[in-house]
Amino acid sequence: MAQIASTKITIGTFLNNTGQRLEEALEILGVSREALRDKIGVELSTISRYINGKREIPEPTLRLIASIYKISYTWLKDGLGEMFEAGALNAVETDLKVHDRIWRKLAKDPDLLEAVRILVEELPEADREVVINMILRLKGK
């Protein structure tokens, strides 16, 4: 939680470009480049060029990223102000609490942890979807 609270400092001014600020925000949010790619519909190599400062992020893309992840557009573009929009940190902190609670439960049950690992790392996507749909149907009972 200390990392989340520290984001209220205007750290964007210490980062040289928009790409570096984007990378910092994604790291704090726990969002991978692949997840960003899926959300904004650009190639992974393009995202790498954005982050490395080799390509400027187009205005509409920058606004889309800011909107999706509740990152302050002004901070992302210019490094000014708060990193996140008002209320965004509460959502991030809530997600972190949920993830922490889940990981504590997984740590206590090695069989469940192994099942999740297999689901995430080994099953083909079609099989993964079957398992997820089965779990969601069971939850609905």
ChimeraX commands (.cxc) that place a marker at each C-alpha (Angstrom):
marker #1 position 0.00,0.00,0.00 radius 0.5
marker #1 position 2.89,2.38,0.63 radius 0.5
marker #1 position 3.65,2.42,-3.09 radius 0.5
marker #1 position 0.11,3.54,-3.92 radius 0.5
marker #1 position 0.22,6.36,-1.38 radius 0.5
marker #1 position 3.54,7.58,-2.77 radius 0.5
marker #1 position 1.99,8.17,-6.19 radius 0.5
marker #1 position 0.34,11.30,-4.82 radius 0.5
marker #1 position 3.73,12.96,-5.13 radius 0.5
marker #1 position 4.22,14.55,-8.52 radius 0.5
marker #1 position 6.74,12.02,-9.74 radius 0.5
marker #1 position 5.91,12.68,-13.39 radius 0.5
marker #1 position 8.23,15.67,-13.46 radius 0.5
marker #1 position 11.16,13.37,-12.74 radius 0.5
marker #1 position 10.35,11.21,-15.76 radius 0.5
marker #1 position 11.65,12.57,-19.04 radius 0.5
marker #1 position 8.88,11.68,-21.42 radius 0.5
marker #1 position 5.32,10.53,-21.80 radius 0.5
marker #1 position 6.44,6.97,-22.45 radius 0.5
marker #1 position 8.30,6.79,-19.16 radius 0.5
marker #1 position 5.28,8.19,-17.33 radius 0.5
marker #1 position 3.05,5.63,-19.05 radius 0.5
marker #1 position 5.38,2.83,-18.00 radius 0.5
marker #1 position 5.41,4.08,-14.39 radius 0.5
marker #1 position 1.61,4.27,-14.22 radius 0.5
marker #1 position 1.16,0.83,-15.77 radius 0.5
marker #1 position 3.64,-0.65,-13.31 radius 0.5
marker #1 position 1.79,0.84,-10.34 radius 0.5
marker #1 position -1.52,-0.43,-11.73 radius 0.5
marker #1 position -0.07,-3.87,-12.44 radius 0.5
marker #1 position -1.00,-3.61,-16.13 radius 0.5
marker #1 position 1.21,-5.45,-18.61 radius 0.5
marker #1 position 2.11,-4.15,-22.05 radius 0.5
marker #1 position 0.10,-7.03,-23.47 radius 0.5
marker #1 position -3.00,-5.96,-21.54 radius 0.5
marker #1 position -2.51,-2.39,-22.76 radius 0.5
marker #1 position -2.19,-3.68,-26.33 radius 0.5
marker #1 position -5.47,-5.54,-25.98 radius 0.5
marker #1 position -7.25,-2.46,-24.63 radius 0.5
marker #1 position -6.02,0.11,-27.16 radius 0.5
marker #1 position -5.55,-2.10,-30.22 radius 0.5
marker #1 position -1.96,-1.35,-31.22 radius 0.5
marker #1 position 0.97,-3.69,-31.78 radius 0.5
marker #1 position 3.21,-4.59,-28.86 radius 0.5
marker #1 position 6.18,-3.18,-30.76 radius 0.5
marker #1 position 4.36,0.16,-31.02 radius 0.5
marker #1 position 3.80,0.20,-27.26 radius 0.5
marker #1 position 7.50,-0.50,-26.75 radius 0.5
marker #1 position 8.37,2.44,-29.01 radius 0.5
marker #1 position 5.98,4.67,-27.05 radius 0.5
marker #1 position 7.55,3.67,-23.74 radius 0.5
marker #1 position 11.12,3.92,-25.04 radius 0.5
marker #1 position 10.42,7.40,-26.42 radius 0.5
marker #1 position 11.12,6.33,-30.00 radius 0.5
marker #1 position 7.59,7.18,-31.09 radius 0.5
marker #1 position 5.28,9.89,-29.85 radius 0.5
marker #1 position 1.95,8.67,-28.52 radius 0.5
marker #1 position -0.81,10.14,-30.72 radius 0.5
marker #1 position -3.21,12.46,-28.92 radius 0.5
marker #1 position -6.29,10.20,-29.32 radius 0.5
marker #1 position -4.33,7.18,-28.04 radius 0.5
marker #1 position -3.03,9.17,-25.09 radius 0.5
marker #1 position -6.55,10.28,-24.19 radius 0.5
marker #1 position -7.83,6.70,-24.55 radius 0.5
marker #1 position -5.13,5.33,-22.23 radius 0.5
marker #1 position -5.81,8.06,-19.68 radius 0.5
marker #1 position -9.53,7.34,-19.81 radius 0.5
marker #1 position -9.26,3.56,-19.53 radius 0.5
marker #1 position -6.83,3.56,-16.60 radius 0.5
marker #1 position -8.03,6.76,-14.89 radius 0.5
marker #1 position -4.58,8.32,-15.30 radius 0.5
marker #1 position -4.54,12.10,-15.29 radius 0.5
marker #1 position -4.17,13.19,-18.92 radius 0.5
marker #1 position -2.16,16.27,-17.87 radius 0.5
marker #1 position 0.22,14.16,-15.81 radius 0.5
marker #1 position 0.61,11.60,-18.57 radius 0.5
marker #1 position 1.22,14.18,-21.29 radius 0.5
marker #1 position 3.21,16.84,-19.43 radius 0.5
marker #1 position 4.17,15.36,-16.06 radius 0.5
marker #1 position 2.12,17.95,-14.16 radius 0.5
marker #1 position -0.22,17.31,-11.24 radius 0.5
marker #1 position -1.36,14.02,-9.76 radius 0.5
marker #1 position -0.73,10.73,-11.55 radius 0.5
marker #1 position -4.29,9.45,-11.17 radius 0.5
marker #1 position -7.70,11.07,-11.43 radius 0.5
marker #1 position -9.58,11.67,-8.19 radius 0.5
marker #1 position -10.95,8.41,-6.84 radius 0.5
marker #1 position -8.83,6.20,-9.11 radius 0.5
marker #1 position -6.48,5.23,-6.29 radius 0.5
marker #1 position -9.37,3.95,-4.23 radius 0.5
marker #1 position -10.23,1.52,-7.03 radius 0.5
marker #1 position -6.58,0.46,-7.32 radius 0.5
marker #1 position -6.31,-0.04,-3.56 radius 0.5
marker #1 position -9.52,-2.10,-3.58 radius 0.5
marker #1 position -8.14,-4.30,-6.38 radius 0.5
marker #1 position -4.89,-4.76,-4.47 radius 0.5
marker #1 position -6.80,-5.80,-1.34 radius 0.5
marker #1 position -8.78,-8.37,-3.33 radius 0.5
marker #1 position -5.62,-9.73,-4.96 radius 0.5
marker #1 position -3.86,-9.89,-1.60 radius 0.5
marker #1 position -6.77,-11.79,-0.05 radius 0.5
marker #1 position -6.80,-14.28,-2.94 radius 0.5
marker #1 position -3.04,-14.85,-2.78 radius 0.5
marker #1 position -3.18,-15.47,0.98 radius 0.5
marker #1 position -5.83,-18.15,0.39 radius 0.5
marker #1 position -3.81,-19.71,-2.44 radius 0.5
marker #1 position -0.70,-19.78,-0.26 radius 0.5
marker #1 position -2.57,-21.90,2.29 radius 0.5
marker #1 position -3.79,-24.45,-0.26 radius 0.5
marker #1 position -1.01,-25.92,-2.45 radius 0.5
marker #1 position -3.48,-28.00,-4.52 radius 0.5
marker #1 position -5.56,-24.94,-5.36 radius 0.5
marker #1 position -2.41,-22.98,-6.18 radius 0.5
marker #1 position -1.25,-25.76,-8.52 radius 0.5
marker #1 position -4.68,-25.87,-10.19 radius 0.5
marker #1 position -4.57,-22.11,-10.79 radius 0.5
marker #1 position -1.01,-22.39,-12.13 radius 0.5
marker #1 position -2.08,-25.08,-14.59 radius 0.5
marker #1 position -5.11,-23.03,-15.61 radius 0.5
marker #1 position -3.00,-19.96,-16.29 radius 0.5
marker #1 position 0.20,-21.47,-17.67 radius 0.5
marker #1 position -0.55,-24.83,-19.24 radius 0.5
marker #1 position -4.10,-25.16,-20.49 radius 0.5
marker #1 position -4.84,-24.16,-24.07 radius 0.5
marker #1 position -7.07,-21.10,-24.29 radius 0.5
marker #1 position -10.15,-23.10,-25.34 radius 0.5
marker #1 position -9.81,-25.41,-22.32 radius 0.5
marker #1 position -9.21,-22.42,-20.05 radius 0.5
marker #1 position -12.48,-20.89,-21.28 radius 0.5
marker #1 position -14.34,-24.13,-20.53 radius 0.5
marker #1 position -13.00,-24.19,-16.96 radius 0.5
marker #1 position -13.76,-20.52,-16.38 radius 0.5
marker #1 position -17.31,-20.90,-17.72 radius 0.5
marker #1 position -17.84,-23.95,-15.51 radius 0.5
marker #1 position -16.68,-21.99,-12.43 radius 0.5
marker #1 position -18.95,-19.07,-13.32 radius 0.5
marker #1 position -21.94,-21.43,-13.74 radius 0.5
marker #1 position -21.20,-23.04,-10.36 radius 0.5
marker #1 position -21.01,-19.60,-8.77 radius 0.5
marker #1 position -24.45,-18.78,-10.17 radius 0.5
marker #1 position -26.08,-21.73,-8.35 radius 0.5
marker link #1:1,2 radius 0.2
marker link #1:2,3 radius 0.2
marker link #1:3,4 radius 0.2
marker link #1:4,5 radius 0.2
marker link #1:5,6 radius 0.2
marker link #1:6,7 radius 0.2
marker link #1:7,8 radius 0.2
marker link #1:8,9 radius 0.2
marker link #1:9,10 radius 0.2
marker link #1:10,11 radius 0.2
marker link #1:11,12 radius 0.2
marker link #1:12,13 radius 0.2
marker link #1:13,14 radius 0.2
marker link #1:14,15 radius 0.2
marker link #1:15,16 radius 0.2
marker link #1:16,17 radius 0.2
marker link #1:17,18 radius 0.2
marker link #1:18,19 radius 0.2
marker link #1:19,20 radius 0.2
marker link #1:20,21 radius 0.2
marker link #1:21,22 radius 0.2
marker link #1:22,23 radius 0.2
marker link #1:23,24 radius 0.2
marker link #1:24,25 radius 0.2
marker link #1:25,26 radius 0.2
marker link #1:26,27 radius 0.2
marker link #1:27,28 radius 0.2
marker link #1:28,29 radius 0.2
marker link #1:29,30 radius 0.2
marker link #1:30,31 radius 0.2
marker link #1:31,32 radius 0.2
marker link #1:32,33 radius 0.2
marker link #1:33,34 radius 0.2
marker link #1:34,35 radius 0.2
marker link #1:35,36 radius 0.2
marker link #1:36,37 radius 0.2
marker link #1:37,38 radius 0.2
marker link #1:38,39 radius 0.2
marker link #1:39,40 radius 0.2
marker link #1:40,41 radius 0.2
marker link #1:41,42 radius 0.2
marker link #1:42,43 radius 0.2
marker link #1:43,44 radius 0.2
marker link #1:44,45 radius 0.2
marker link #1:45,46 radius 0.2
marker link #1:46,47 radius 0.2
marker link #1:47,48 radius 0.2
marker link #1:48,49 radius 0.2
marker link #1:49,50 radius 0.2
marker link #1:50,51 radius 0.2
marker link #1:51,52 radius 0.2
marker link #1:52,53 radius 0.2
marker link #1:53,54 radius 0.2
marker link #1:54,55 radius 0.2
marker link #1:55,56 radius 0.2
marker link #1:56,57 radius 0.2
marker link #1:57,58 radius 0.2
marker link #1:58,59 radius 0.2
marker link #1:59,60 radius 0.2
marker link #1:60,61 radius 0.2
marker link #1:61,62 radius 0.2
marker link #1:62,63 radius 0.2
marker link #1:63,64 radius 0.2
marker link #1:64,65 radius 0.2
marker link #1:65,66 radius 0.2
marker link #1:66,67 radius 0.2
marker link #1:67,68 radius 0.2
marker link #1:68,69 radius 0.2
marker link #1:69,70 radius 0.2
marker link #1:70,71 radius 0.2
marker link #1:71,72 radius 0.2
marker link #1:72,73 radius 0.2
marker link #1:73,74 radius 0.2
marker link #1:74,75 radius 0.2
marker link #1:75,76 radius 0.2
marker link #1:76,77 radius 0.2
marker link #1:77,78 radius 0.2
marker link #1:78,79 radius 0.2
marker link #1:79,80 radius 0.2
marker link #1:80,81 radius 0.2
marker link #1:81,82 radius 0.2
marker link #1:82,83 radius 0.2
marker link #1:83,84 radius 0.2
marker link #1:84,85 radius 0.2
marker link #1:85,86 radius 0.2
marker link #1:86,87 radius 0.2
marker link #1:87,88 radius 0.2
marker link #1:88,89 radius 0.2
marker link #1:89,90 radius 0.2
marker link #1:90,91 radius 0.2
marker link #1:91,92 radius 0.2
marker link #1:92,93 radius 0.2
marker link #1:93,94 radius 0.2
marker link #1:94,95 radius 0.2
marker link #1:95,96 radius 0.2
marker link #1:96,97 radius 0.2
marker link #1:97,98 radius 0.2
marker link #1:98,99 radius 0.2
marker link #1:99,100 radius 0.2
marker link #1:100,101 radius 0.2
marker link #1:101,102 radius 0.2
marker link #1:102,103 radius 0.2
marker link #1:103,104 radius 0.2
marker link #1:104,105 radius 0.2
marker link #1:105,106 radius 0.2
marker link #1:106,107 radius 0.2
marker link #1:107,108 radius 0.2
marker link #1:108,109 radius 0.2
marker link #1:109,110 radius 0.2
marker link #1:110,111 radius 0.2
marker link #1:111,112 radius 0.2
marker link #1:112,113 radius 0.2
marker link #1:113,114 radius 0.2
marker link #1:114,115 radius 0.2
marker link #1:115,116 radius 0.2
marker link #1:116,117 radius 0.2
marker link #1:117,118 radius 0.2
marker link #1:118,119 radius 0.2
marker link #1:119,120 radius 0.2
marker link #1:120,121 radius 0.2
marker link #1:121,122 radius 0.2
marker link #1:122,123 radius 0.2
marker link #1:123,124 radius 0.2
marker link #1:124,125 radius 0.2
marker link #1:125,126 radius 0.2
marker link #1:126,127 radius 0.2
marker link #1:127,128 radius 0.2
marker link #1:128,129 radius 0.2
marker link #1:129,130 radius 0.2
marker link #1:130,131 radius 0.2
marker link #1:131,132 radius 0.2
marker link #1:132,133 radius 0.2
marker link #1:133,134 radius 0.2
marker link #1:134,135 radius 0.2
marker link #1:135,136 radius 0.2
marker link #1:136,137 radius 0.2
marker link #1:137,138 radius 0.2
marker link #1:138,139 radius 0.2
marker link #1:139,140 radius 0.2
marker link #1:140,141 radius 0.2
view
